[in-house]
Amino acid sequence: MNDGIAKQNLLDLDRDGLERFFVETLDEKRFRAHQVMKWIYHRHVTDFELMTDIGKTLRGKLQQHAQVLPPNVVFEKPSTDGTHKWLLGMDGGNAIETVLIPDKGRGTLCVSSQVGCGLNCQFCSTATQGFNRNLSTAEIIGQVWVAAKHLGNVPHFQRKLTNVVMMGMGEPLLNFDNVVRAMNIMRDDLGFGLANKRVTLSTAGLVPQIDRLSEESDVSLAVSLHAPTDELRTELVPLNKKYPIAVLMAACVRYAQRKPRTSITFEYTMMKGVNDQPEHARGLAALMRKLDAKVQRTNTAKVNLIPFNPFPGTRFERSDETDIRAFQTLLLEAGVLTMVRRTRGDDIDAACGQLKGQVLDRTRRQADFRRKLEAQGVSDAA
Ligand code: SAH
């Protein structure tokens, strides 16, 4: 027994934290922490008894003081296009979703940072579920661990996890410390060994935290913009009231200045008749060009157009293909690097903005949303 002290879940610690735990709590050498990380992240071993290059005494100490506790897979669902979705049980009925998107030799994992989300972006299905809590570091890195272990068992060419995007449920910058720690493990050679530019954090635009991120981490940044004017953006992303476009773009300029080699991706969800007209494309192009000019570097700003993914009860529709192409062409002609994201996994509700999980809401949003749906005669709200 360990005198009733809770065992440390080693998935909650990045390399620094784990070294400290080995030195201070276990009275062991730091390199032992490295051996254990390799077992956990390279070989997916959670049982200390199976860690054969670690002596019996240390294995005993680990049993007493520590555990490796990945999230519990409630169910998993493969999509016809190769996308794979996991529902991971958290605690007391909460669950979150993680999605793996294989594509031409790449495997991108879309990772959640919170149970639900508090930001209430009008076109996002997670928002309708309200918010419960932040995920722990173990619950965030555990999503990568579960997917990597799954891929280890898949006997064909898709055995690769090459990219992680923090674009699942939640606002990652509102769970700053746990997200940064988990992203440290993703990029650590003793962890998942991903290159900095292959780990992307997507934010709805929390300005102070964008500044803090530029000081504390080297991951890629994606900013959810969705509109070129404050009037429209405030309607779609209420956070815009607090950090309007000019303030957000100034933070992006500071970020790009501090990271001389990286670009910033601006996500723009295309909603029919809402934000997909030529005037919006021209406004967006102007914002992007202004950023490049201020940073004095071409192609610092990149645009990622995301066709809107519908969910029950939403008032929005996906833009027409022709409008999306015209929008892209206008941006390209203005010299802005612009991609259209291919929609993946929508047959299993695994596309952007469709992740729901199971949120025990602490706000009143779920109840309000259900009432709204009932008023519209939509019945599959739960
Ligand atoms: N909170 C973070 C990350 C989560 S969402 C953020 O706001 O960036 C990841 C991306 O999917 C964001 O750009 C988000 O705006 C977009 N998105 C949300 N709902 C969507 C929907 N229904 N269809 C398409 N994209 C959506």
Residues whose N, C-alpha, C, O or C-beta is under 5 A from the ligand:
A	BS01	SAH	F123 C124 S125 M166 M167 G168 G170 E171 P172 S202 T203 A204 S224 E267 T269 I306 P307 F308 N309 C352 G353
